């Protein structure tokens, strides 16, 4: 029996056992016990050469109707790269590391804009970015959101944090501040009362902003 057939045989046995349990339903009978699945596959693959393991898994996926080539392409584009960021002792959230990897943001660039220590992230950049006060204010809010993202892995932040970022970067205007934030574009969602969220496009824009604020 080939290794591919052994893998499929193992999966079929798991299915058979589940179907014949008195308390099971047919729809439940895929091998959802990850520990059992992984252990069984390990026992089958361990004696084989590394190259044979990969071939067997690809063949088994093809027999099951999955496109192994698509999986490999995703791993090449994102999976392996997502784990390449070495943050030293910063202890960044995995979401943050993935964001950094996908947007080619380095730890050095982050450290140029933010001071990260223990569980705090402080915005240390003091030069506003933008051609006018409105753009500068929106970008300061965006950096406030990125700071919270670096700290918690979440993209929500308070209006107070955004205002403090504006003041720190010297772009806060008492008269027109509220007007500027009424239409922040697609990078921010929210309001003074509800707080703000950095959107998907906002995370990408935030990464570009971090890079733009770094010296060449």
C-alpha positions as CSV (number, residue, x, y, z in Angstrom):
1,X,0.0,0.0,0.0
2,X,1.4,3.4,-0.9
3,X,1.8,6.2,1.6
4,X,-1.0,8.2,-0.1
5,X,-3.4,5.2,0.2
6,X,-2.4,4.8,3.9
7,X,-3.3,8.5,4.6
8,X,-6.7,8.1,2.9
9,X,-7.2,4.8,4.7
10,X,-6.6,6.5,8.0
11,X,-9.1,9.3,7.2
12,X,-11.6,6.7,6.1
13,X,-11.2,4.8,9.3
14,X,-11.8,8.0,11.4
15,X,-15.0,8.6,9.4
16,X,-16.1,5.0,9.9
17,X,-15.6,5.1,13.7
18,X,-17.5,8.3,13.9
19,X,-20.5,7.1,11.8
20,X,-20.9,4.0,14.0
21,X,-20.9,5.9,17.3
22,X,-24.3,5.8,18.9
23,X,-24.3,9.6,19.6
24,X,-23.1,10.8,16.2
25,X,-24.8,12.3,13.2
26,X,-23.5,11.9,9.7
27,X,-22.8,15.6,9.3
28,X,-20.6,15.5,12.3
29,X,-18.4,12.7,11.0
30,X,-15.4,14.4,9.6
31,X,-12.2,14.0,11.7
32,X,-12.6,17.2,13.8
33,X,-10.5,15.9,16.6
34,X,-7.3,17.7,15.5
35,X,-5.1,15.9,18.0
36,X,-6.2,12.4,16.8
37,X,-5.8,13.6,13.1
38,X,-2.4,15.0,13.6
39,X,-1.1,12.1,15.6
40,X,-2.4,9.6,13.1
41,X,-0.9,11.4,10.2
42,X,2.4,11.8,12.0
43,X,2.6,8.1,12.6
44,X,2.1,7.5,8.9
45,X,4.5,10.1,7.7
46,X,7.3,9.8,10.2
47,X,9.1,6.8,8.6
48,X,9.1,8.4,5.2
49,X,11.7,10.6,3.6
50,X,10.9,14.4,3.7
51,X,10.4,14.5,-0.1
52,X,8.1,11.5,0.0
53,X,6.0,13.0,2.8
54,X,5.4,16.1,0.7
55,X,4.5,14.1,-2.4
56,X,2.2,11.9,-0.4
57,X,0.4,14.9,1.2
58,X,0.0,16.6,-2.2
59,X,-1.4,13.4,-3.7
60,X,-3.8,12.8,-0.8
61,X,-5.1,16.4,-1.1
62,X,-5.6,15.9,-4.8
63,X,-7.5,12.7,-4.2
64,X,-9.7,14.5,-1.6
65,X,-10.5,17.2,-4.2
66,X,-8.2,19.9,-2.7
67,X,-5.9,21.9,-5.0
68,X,-2.5,21.5,-3.4
69,X,-0.9,24.0,-5.8
70,X,-3.2,26.7,-4.5
71,X,-2.1,26.0,-1.0
72,X,1.5,26.1,-1.9
73,X,1.0,29.5,-3.7
74,X,-0.7,30.9,-0.6
75,X,2.2,29.7,1.6
76,X,4.7,31.2,-0.8
77,X,2.9,34.6,-0.9
78,X,1.9,34.9,2.7
79,X,2.3,31.9,5.0
80,X,6.0,31.7,5.2
81,X,6.5,35.5,5.0
82,X,4.2,36.1,7.8
83,X,6.6,34.4,10.2
84,X,9.7,36.2,9.0
85,X,9.4,39.3,11.2
86,X,11.8,39.1,14.2
87,X,10.7,41.7,16.7
88,X,13.5,41.1,19.2
89,X,12.1,41.6,22.7
90,X,9.2,43.8,21.6
91,X,6.7,40.9,22.0
92,X,4.4,42.1,19.2
93,X,1.0,40.5,18.5
94,X,1.0,38.0,15.7
95,X,-1.5,40.2,13.8
96,X,1.0,43.0,13.9
97,X,3.8,40.8,12.7
98,X,1.7,39.7,9.8
99,X,0.8,43.3,9.0
100,X,4.4,44.3,9.1
101,X,5.5,41.4,6.8
102,X,2.8,41.9,4.2
103,X,3.5,45.6,4.0
104,X,7.3,45.4,4.3
105,X,7.5,47.4,7.5
106,X,10.7,46.8,9.5
107,X,11.2,46.9,13.3
108,X,13.6,49.7,12.8
109,X,10.9,51.8,11.0
110,X,8.5,51.1,13.8
111,X,11.0,52.1,16.4
112,X,11.6,55.4,14.6
113,X,7.9,56.4,15.0
114,X,7.0,54.6,18.3
115,X,8.6,53.8,21.6
116,X,7.5,50.3,22.7
117,X,8.3,49.2,26.2
118,X,6.5,46.7,28.4
119,X,2.8,47.1,27.6
120,X,3.0,50.7,26.4
121,X,3.3,52.2,22.9
122,X,4.1,55.9,22.7
123,X,4.1,58.0,19.5
124,X,7.4,59.7,19.4
125,X,7.3,61.2,15.9
126,X,6.8,64.9,16.1
127,X,6.7,66.0,12.5
128,X,3.3,66.2,10.9
129,X,2.8,64.5,7.5
130,X,0.5,66.1,4.9
131,X,0.2,69.1,2.7
132,X,-2.3,70.9,4.9
133,X,-3.6,70.8,8.5
134,X,-6.5,68.5,7.5
135,X,-4.3,65.8,6.1
136,X,-1.9,66.2,8.9
137,X,-4.7,65.7,11.5
138,X,-6.1,62.6,9.8
139,X,-2.6,61.1,9.5
140,X,-2.0,61.8,13.2
141,X,-5.2,60.0,14.0
142,X,-4.1,57.2,11.8
143,X,-0.8,56.9,13.7
144,X,-2.8,56.9,17.0
145,X,-4.7,53.9,15.6
146,X,-1.5,52.2,14.5
147,X,-0.1,52.7,18.1
148,X,-3.1,50.9,19.5
149,X,-2.8,48.2,17.0
150,X,0.9,47.7,17.9
151,X,-0.1,47.5,21.6
152,X,-3.1,45.2,21.5
153,X,-3.6,43.9,18.0
154,X,-6.9,45.8,17.8
155,X,-7.7,48.6,15.4
156,X,-10.0,50.7,17.7
157,X,-8.8,53.8,19.5
158,X,-10.4,56.8,21.4
159,X,-10.8,60.3,20.0
160,X,-8.7,61.5,23.0
161,X,-5.8,59.4,21.7
162,X,-6.2,60.9,18.3
163,X,-6.3,64.5,19.6
164,X,-3.2,63.9,21.7
165,X,-1.4,62.6,18.6
166,X,-2.4,65.8,16.8
167,X,-1.1,68.0,19.6
168,X,2.2,66.0,19.9
169,X,2.8,66.4,16.2
170,X,1.8,70.1,16.2
171,X,-1.2,69.9,13.9
172,X,-4.1,70.3,16.3
173,X,-6.4,73.3,15.4
174,X,-9.1,74.3,17.9
175,X,-11.3,75.9,15.3
176,X,-11.4,73.4,12.5
177,X,-10.4,70.1,14.1
178,X,-13.9,68.6,14.3
179,X,-14.5,69.6,10.7
180,X,-11.4,67.9,9.5
181,X,-12.4,64.6,11.1
182,X,-15.9,64.6,9.6
183,X,-14.6,63.2,6.3
184,X,-11.4,61.2,7.0
185,X,-11.7,59.1,3.8
186,X,-11.7,55.3,3.8
187,X,-8.9,54.9,6.3
188,X,-10.8,55.7,9.4
189,X,-14.4,54.9,10.6
190,X,-16.1,56.3,13.6
191,X,-16.7,59.6,15.4
192,X,-15.6,61.6,18.5
193,X,-18.4,60.0,20.5
194,X,-18.0,56.4,19.4
195,X,-14.3,56.3,19.0
196,X,-12.4,55.3,15.9
197,X,-11.4,52.2,13.9
198,X,-8.6,51.9,11.5
199,X,-10.1,50.2,8.4
200,X,-8.4,47.6,6.1
201,X,-7.3,50.4,3.7
202,X,-6.3,52.3,6.8
203,X,-3.9,49.6,8.0
204,X,-2.2,49.6,4.6
205,X,-2.1,53.4,4.6
206,X,-0.7,53.3,8.1
207,X,2.1,51.1,7.0
208,X,3.0,53.5,4.1
209,X,2.8,56.4,6.5
210,X,5.3,54.7,8.9
211,X,7.7,54.2,6.0
212,X,7.3,57.7,4.7
213,X,8.1,59.2,8.1
214,X,11.4,57.3,8.2
215,X,14.5,58.9,6.8
216,X,15.8,57.4,3.5
